[in-house]
Amino acid sequence: MDIREILKKVDHTLLGVTAGWSDIEQILIDAEKFGTASACIPPAFVKRAKDYVGDRVKICTVIGFPNGYTTAAKVFETEDAVANGADEIDMVINVGELKSGNTVYVENEIKAARAACEGKILKVIIETCLLTENEKITMCDIVTRSGADYIKTSTGFSTGGATFDDIKLFSEHIGSNVKMKAAGGIGSLDDAEKFIALGCDRLGTSRIVKLAKGLDASGY
C-alpha cells in the first residue's frame, strides 16, 4: 500500500504531558503536509490549533484521558472541545464500571458524550489491554448501541496498545454503523497495512508521519 494512502487514515497524535505549543504546531504542520485524517492533540490546545489551521486540518482531541473516571467532567470537556473547534472526540470509558458489571452506566455515559458532540465524530477508547475477551465483546455491543462512530483500542498510556487479535475480535462483534481505530504501538508501515487490511479506518500514531519524513519511528 502506498504510504500516502496509509497517511489518509492516520490521526497524527501528540498527547504527551510535556508537549508545548511548539510541539503541537509541528504536529499541525505535518498533518497538513502529509494529508493525515486529523491531528490528535490535548484539549488545552484545541482552540489555538483550530485558529491556526482553520479547516485545513481536522482537529481531534481526547476526553476523560487517560483514565476515564467521571461522566460529568467528560460531558463538560466534550462540550468545551466542540465549542473550541474540535472536529473529532476520542473519549475513554470508565473501565472500573465496566468491570463491575455496570454496563448501563457505561452505555449511558457514551450516549451523553454523543449528545455533547453536536454531530462531531465520536470515538470510544475501551483500553483493550485491561479487558477480558468477554469485556471487549460487551464493549462492541455497547458502542454499537450507543451511536458512537468508532471503537478504539487504546490510550497508549496503559499497559499495552493495539493488537491484531483485538481488531479481528472487534470486526466480528461490532455493528455495521461502527468503524475501528487501532492506537498505541503501531511502529511500522507493515503494522499499519495489516491493521488497515483487518478493517481499521483510523490509526492513532505519530510514527507513520515520522517514517514519511525519514526519521526514526519512535514514540506513540
C-alpha positions as CSV (number, residue, x, y, z in Angstrom):
1,M,0.0,0.0,0.0
2,D,1.2,3.5,-0.9
3,I,2.3,5.4,2.2
4,R,0.1,8.3,1.1
5,E,-3.0,6.0,1.4
6,I,-1.9,5.0,4.9
7,L,-1.5,8.6,5.9
8,K,-5.1,9.4,5.0
9,K,-6.2,7.0,7.8
10,V,-3.7,8.3,10.4
11,D,-4.8,10.5,13.4
12,H,-1.4,12.2,13.7
13,T,-1.1,12.1,17.5
14,L,0.7,14.0,20.3
15,L,-0.6,13.6,23.8
16,G,2.5,13.7,25.9
17,V,2.3,15.5,29.2
18,T,5.3,17.7,28.3
19,A,4.1,18.8,24.9
20,G,4.1,22.6,24.4
21,W,2.7,24.8,21.7
22,S,5.8,24.5,19.5
23,D,5.4,20.7,19.6
24,I,1.7,20.9,18.7
25,E,2.4,23.4,16.0
26,Q,4.8,20.9,14.3
27,I,2.1,18.2,14.5
28,L,-0.3,20.5,12.8
29,I,2.2,21.4,10.1
30,D,3.0,17.8,9.5
31,A,-0.7,16.8,9.5
32,E,-1.4,19.3,6.7
33,K,1.7,18.5,4.7
34,F,1.2,14.7,4.8
35,G,-2.6,14.8,4.5
36,T,-3.4,12.8,7.6
37,A,-7.0,12.2,8.7
38,S,-6.6,14.5,11.7
39,A,-4.2,15.9,14.3
40,C,-5.0,14.4,17.7
41,I,-3.9,16.8,20.5
42,P,-4.6,17.6,24.1
43,P,-7.8,19.6,24.8
44,A,-6.0,22.6,26.1
45,F,-4.6,23.3,22.6
46,V,-7.8,22.8,20.6
47,K,-8.8,26.5,20.2
48,R,-5.3,27.7,19.4
49,A,-4.9,24.8,16.9
50,K,-8.2,25.5,15.2
51,D,-7.4,29.1,14.9
52,Y,-4.0,28.2,13.4
53,V,-5.2,25.7,10.8
54,G,-8.8,26.6,10.2
55,D,-10.5,23.9,8.1
56,R,-7.2,22.7,6.5
57,V,-6.7,20.0,9.2
58,K,-9.3,18.2,11.2
59,I,-8.7,18.6,15.0
60,C,-9.2,15.6,17.2
61,T,-8.9,15.7,21.0
62,V,-9.2,13.3,23.9
63,I,-11.8,13.3,26.7
64,G,-11.6,11.7,30.1
65,F,-8.0,11.0,29.2
66,P,-6.3,8.7,30.1
67,N,-8.3,7.1,33.0
68,G,-11.9,7.8,32.1
69,Y,-13.2,8.4,35.6
70,T,-16.0,11.0,35.7
71,T,-19.0,11.3,33.5
72,A,-19.9,14.9,34.3
73,A,-16.3,16.0,33.5
74,K,-16.4,14.1,30.2
75,V,-19.6,15.8,29.1
76,F,-18.2,19.3,30.1
77,E,-14.9,18.5,28.3
78,T,-16.7,17.4,25.2
79,E,-18.9,20.5,25.1
80,D,-15.9,22.7,25.7
81,A,-13.8,21.0,23.0
82,V,-16.6,21.3,20.4
83,A,-17.1,24.9,21.3
84,N,-13.4,25.5,20.8
85,G,-13.5,23.9,17.3
86,A,-12.8,20.2,17.8
87,D,-13.9,18.1,14.8
88,E,-13.5,14.7,16.5
89,I,-13.7,13.5,20.1
90,D,-11.9,10.4,21.4
91,M,-13.4,9.5,24.9
92,V,-12.2,7.0,27.4
93,I,-14.7,4.7,29.1
94,N,-14.9,4.1,32.8
95,V,-13.1,0.7,32.9
96,G,-13.9,0.2,36.6
97,E,-17.7,0.5,36.0
98,L,-17.4,-2.0,33.1
99,K,-15.5,-4.5,35.3
100,S,-18.1,-4.0,38.0
101,G,-20.8,-5.1,35.5
102,N,-22.4,-1.7,35.4
103,T,-22.9,-1.8,31.6
104,V,-25.9,0.6,31.8
105,Y,-23.6,3.3,33.3
106,V,-21.0,2.8,30.6
107,E,-23.6,2.9,27.8
108,N,-25.3,6.0,29.2
109,E,-22.0,7.8,29.5
110,I,-21.2,7.2,25.9
111,K,-24.7,8.4,24.9
112,A,-24.1,11.6,27.0
113,A,-20.9,12.2,25.2
114,R,-22.6,11.5,21.9
115,A,-25.2,14.2,22.6
116,A,-22.5,16.7,23.7
117,C,-20.6,16.1,20.4
118,E,-23.3,18.0,18.5
119,G,-22.8,15.8,15.4
120,K,-19.0,15.6,15.6
121,I,-17.2,12.3,15.2
122,L,-17.1,10.3,18.5
123,K,-14.5,7.5,19.1
124,V,-14.8,5.3,22.2
125,I,-11.5,4.2,23.8
126,I,-12.1,0.9,25.6
127,E,-8.4,0.3,26.7
128,T,-8.3,-3.3,25.5
129,C,-5.1,-4.2,27.4
130,L,-7.1,-4.0,30.7
131,L,-10.1,-6.1,29.5
132,T,-11.0,-9.7,29.2
133,E,-12.2,-11.1,25.8
134,N,-15.8,-11.1,27.1
135,E,-15.5,-7.5,28.3
136,K,-14.2,-6.5,24.8
137,I,-17.2,-8.2,23.2
138,T,-19.5,-6.4,25.6
139,M,-18.0,-3.1,24.7
140,C,-18.5,-3.9,21.0
141,D,-22.2,-4.3,21.7
142,I,-22.4,-1.2,23.9
143,V,-20.6,1.0,21.4
144,T,-22.8,-0.3,18.6
145,R,-26.0,0.6,20.6
146,S,-24.6,4.0,21.8
147,G,-24.5,5.7,18.4
148,A,-20.7,6.3,18.6
149,D,-18.8,6.4,15.3
150,Y,-15.8,4.3,16.3
151,I,-14.5,1.8,18.8
152,K,-10.8,2.5,19.6
153,T,-8.4,0.1,21.2
154,S,-6.2,2.1,23.5
155,T,-5.0,5.3,25.0
156,G,-1.3,4.4,24.6
157,F,-0.8,5.3,28.2
158,S,-1.7,2.0,29.9
159,T,0.0,-1.4,29.8
160,G,-0.4,-2.1,26.1
161,G,-1.6,-0.8,22.7
162,A,-3.4,-2.1,19.7
163,T,-3.1,-5.8,18.7
164,F,-4.2,-7.6,15.5
165,D,-6.2,-10.0,17.6
166,D,-8.3,-7.3,19.2
167,I,-9.1,-5.7,15.8
168,K,-10.2,-9.2,14.5
169,L,-12.4,-9.5,17.6
170,F,-13.9,-6.1,17.0
171,S,-14.7,-6.9,13.4
172,E,-16.6,-9.9,14.4
173,H,-18.8,-8.2,17.0
174,I,-19.4,-4.5,16.1
175,G,-22.4,-3.3,14.2
176,S,-22.3,-2.0,10.6
177,N,-22.6,1.5,12.0
178,V,-19.3,1.4,13.9
179,K,-15.8,1.8,12.5
180,M,-12.5,0.7,14.1
181,K,-9.4,2.7,15.3
182,A,-6.2,1.0,16.3
183,A,-3.9,3.1,18.5
184,G,-0.7,2.6,20.5
185,G,2.4,0.8,19.4
186,I,1.9,1.0,15.6
187,G,5.5,1.2,14.7
188,S,5.9,0.3,11.1
189,L,4.3,0.5,7.7
190,D,3.8,-3.3,7.8
191,D,1.8,-2.9,11.0
192,A,-0.2,-0.1,9.6
193,E,-1.0,-2.0,6.4
194,K,-2.1,-5.1,8.4
195,F,-4.4,-3.1,10.7
196,I,-6.0,-1.5,7.6
197,A,-6.3,-4.9,5.9
198,L,-8.1,-6.1,9.0
199,G,-10.7,-3.3,8.6
200,C,-9.3,-0.3,10.6
201,D,-10.5,3.0,9.2
202,R,-8.2,5.0,11.5
203,L,-4.8,4.6,13.1
204,G,-3.7,6.6,16.1
205,T,0.1,7.1,15.8
206,S,2.8,9.6,15.3
207,R,5.3,7.1,13.8
208,I,3.9,6.9,10.3
209,V,4.5,10.6,9.7
210,K,8.0,10.2,11.1
211,L,8.6,7.4,8.7
212,A,7.3,9.6,5.8
213,K,9.8,12.2,6.9
214,G,12.7,9.7,7.0
215,L,13.0,9.9,10.8
216,D,13.4,7.3,13.4
217,A,9.9,5.9,14.2
218,S,10.0,6.2,18.0
219,G,7.3,7.4,20.4
220,Y,3.5,6.9,20.2
